[in-house]
């Protein structure tokens, strides 16, 4: 702003020349010179110049008054919302100073629009905007504090998938006294002060009017350099803000970002682009989820057109167990220090269970994981998941009896946030039997299984567990709460945080017992059992003081990839199955250290059933000799896990040197 002040001084001097020309030393010198020595043209030039400066500054003052009219008419709104924007920036992990100008511009545009409304309507609209802005700011602040991420469409999907029980557990797990001393508490404090100010001025309108009169008088009565500096500096500021906005594409981002829909993306809108992005993220997330309806219509057509060319019914009983929020690095099967998976280790020792060492999930969001482990579309080819049929629908057409026992997606056609699972037409095209009730613990699914008609010759069973879903303390029975805070030598954690860690490990231990109970039911049958969770959860790993999932861009933090995308994966074969299918057992053992991502699961499932169809790809079948182990494993459909890991390993080697 130094150059703006310089301009204000220059123009201020020019205006001073116009105001006090007759009193200036130059004018007195010119008066003492004989008139005949003064060129008439010089006098005319002087007069024209002073009149020109007078007109310019007069118009500049009018323009500034006109430009500031929207702010003056919405002064309280502008001030408090600008403070809210600044507060949000202070709480942002990557806030930059240039955002202050962006906030100014965006609020100015809103004030202009408000000024066009009648006064009564304007007051109502301002009230609505207050609610929207404070609410979205609180949501964003909460996400920043708890997940180090702004609000995204993934988070909205999580909210939509959440039932009242999960919501209660979420609040119990995440809301604590510490949240009120963070930026979240700052937003609450500002909102309280705003309400207090509004109530006070409403009771004492004369104070509000005096404040307005004082501000008006200060501007109108200011003279000389100060007033000229205000006029010119404000003009320069508005010009600079506009230029910055054009340069940074603020307006197109703010108002046009939401026109493009990328079906398979979890679009992360850069929060460094301004205050309105809090509102924008919510609107964009709503729009993405609105497009689900269109996806479902296309999927129905896709399933209807799909066909099975042949089915050999290779495996009589195929069991897929889908866990939840399972951090591989909290499994003793994979080397964790706490004994959290004794049953799985026992099965491995007996030679029935083969664990896979390098498996990742495609997303850290249940909805998107389910879409990709059900659809025959893989992320490598960048097509839409709903443009390929779902593997349970092919099993259904091939003569398998398909049972889906879920402790999350129960059958309910009237209230559902996961339409591709619970849409009536799509559900009937995939499943012959589904449970219609959730259970507090996963052992309830075992009871559901016991009530099934098990007389069918060919079966596909899909178990979908609560697993280690937050709130962790609710995910294990009392007799399985083995671990206590005292068991953890973590001086960096509070007792409460150690309890959360113990609850997670207890949930993992309980999950192990549930998986063992499921496997028991198939030990004497011709059966193959595959276990995989949808994704992982972070739980105070590597000295981090956080738990749950982080929905920030995964490329910015490899720890997100490590603890939320790397997952346990194993295959169990009964003794009968091993005798009947020695070649498959051999293929399993040969593939246990190959790279794999769960978006290719449908092709493995089709192979195990001997189902032949146009959408099957042997290059995506983990057990096939044609398997393409080195295809890009893209997290969120865009981030190459192996490249990210290689960069992380490279950086680590540099630190050792």
FENTA-V180438 format. One record per backbone hydrogen bond with DSSP energy under -0.5 kcal/mol. NH is the residue of the N-H (numbers start at 1). CO is the residue of the C=O. If there is no record, write none. Layout:
# FENTA-V180438
NH,CO
NH,CO
This chain:
# FENTA-V180438
5,1
6,2
7,3
8,4
9,5
10,6
11,7
12,8
13,9
14,10
15,11
16,12
17,13
18,14
19,15
20,16
23,20
24,20
24,21
28,24
29,25
30,26
31,27
32,28
33,29
37,34
38,34
38,35
39,37
42,39
43,39
44,40
45,41
46,42
47,43
48,44
49,45
50,46
51,47
52,48
53,49
54,50
55,51
56,52
57,53
58,54
59,55
60,56
61,57
62,58
63,59
64,60
65,61
66,62
67,63
68,64
69,66
72,68
73,69
74,70
74,71
75,72
78,74
79,75
80,76
81,77
82,78
83,79
84,80
85,81
86,82
87,83
88,84
89,85
90,86
91,87
92,89
95,92
99,96
100,97
101,98
102,98
103,99
104,100
105,101
106,102
107,103
108,104
109,105
110,106
111,107
112,108
113,109
114,110
115,111
116,112
117,114
122,118
123,119
124,120
125,121
126,122
127,123
128,124
129,125
130,126
131,127
132,128
133,129
134,130
135,131
136,132
137,133
138,134
139,135
140,136
141,137
142,138
143,139
144,140
145,141
146,142
147,143
148,143
148,144
149,143
153,267
156,152
157,153
158,154
159,155
160,156
161,157
162,158
162,159
167,163
168,164
169,165
170,166
171,167
172,168
173,169
174,170
175,171
176,174
179,176
180,177
181,178
182,179
185,179
186,182
187,183
188,184
189,185
190,186
191,187
192,188
193,189
194,190
195,191
196,192
197,193
198,194
199,195
200,196
201,197
202,198
203,199
204,200
207,204
208,204
209,205
210,206
211,207
212,208
213,209
214,210
215,211
216,212
217,213
218,214
219,215
220,216
221,217
222,218
226,223
227,223
228,224
229,225
230,226
231,227
232,228
233,229
234,230
235,231
236,232
237,233
238,234
239,235
240,236
241,237
242,238
243,239
244,240
245,241
246,242
247,243
248,244
249,245
249,246
250,245
253,249
254,250
255,251
256,252
257,253
259,256
260,257
262,260
263,261
265,262
267,265
269,267
273,270
274,271
277,274
278,275
280,276
281,277
282,278
283,279
284,280
285,281
286,282
287,283
288,284
289,285
290,286
291,287
291,288
292,289
293,290
295,291
296,292
297,293
298,294
299,295
300,296
301,297
302,298
303,299
304,300
305,301
306,302
309,307
309,612
310,612
312,610
313,609
314,609
315,608
317,526
318,459
319,317
319,528
320,461
321,319
321,530
322,320
322,463
323,321
323,532
326,535
327,325
328,326
328,566
330,327
331,328
332,330
334,331
335,332
336,331
340,338
345,341
346,342
347,343
348,344
349,345
350,346
351,347
351,348
352,347
353,347
354,571
355,353
356,569
357,592
360,596
361,565
369,365
370,366
371,367
372,368
373,369
374,370
375,371
376,389
381,378
382,379
383,378
387,384
388,385
391,374
393,390
394,390
395,391
396,392
397,393
398,394
399,396
400,395
401,458
402,400
403,401
403,460
404,433
405,403
405,462
406,404
407,464
410,408
411,435
421,418
422,418
423,419
427,423
428,424
429,425
430,426
430,427
431,427
432,402
433,402
435,404
444,441
445,442
446,442
447,443
448,444
449,445
450,446
451,447
451,448
452,449
454,452
459,316
460,401
461,318
462,403
463,320
463,461
464,405
465,322
465,463
468,324
469,466
474,471
475,472
476,473
480,477
481,478
482,480
487,484
488,485
489,487
490,488
493,490
498,494
499,495
500,496
501,497
502,498
503,499
504,500
505,501
506,502
507,503
508,504
509,505
510,506
511,507
512,508
513,509
514,510
515,511
516,512
517,513
518,514
519,515
520,516
521,517
521,518
522,519
523,519
523,520
525,522
527,525
528,317
529,572
530,319
531,570
532,321
533,568
534,323
536,564
538,548
540,546
543,540
544,541
546,544
548,538
551,549
556,553
557,554
560,557
561,557
562,558
563,559
564,560
565,560
565,561
566,561
567,359
570,531
571,354
572,529
573,352
574,527
575,523
576,523
577,525
578,574
579,575
580,576
581,577
585,581
586,582
587,583
588,584
589,585
590,586
591,587
592,588
594,591
596,358
598,360
600,597
601,598
603,600
604,600
605,601
606,602
607,603
608,604
609,605
610,606
610,607
611,606
612,310
616,613
620,617
621,618
622,620
624,621
627,624
628,619
629,627
631,628
634,632
635,633
635,639
636,362
637,634
638,635
639,635
640,638
641,633
641,639
644,640
645,641
646,642
647,643
648,644
649,645
650,646
651,647
652,648
653,649
654,650
655,651
656,652
657,653
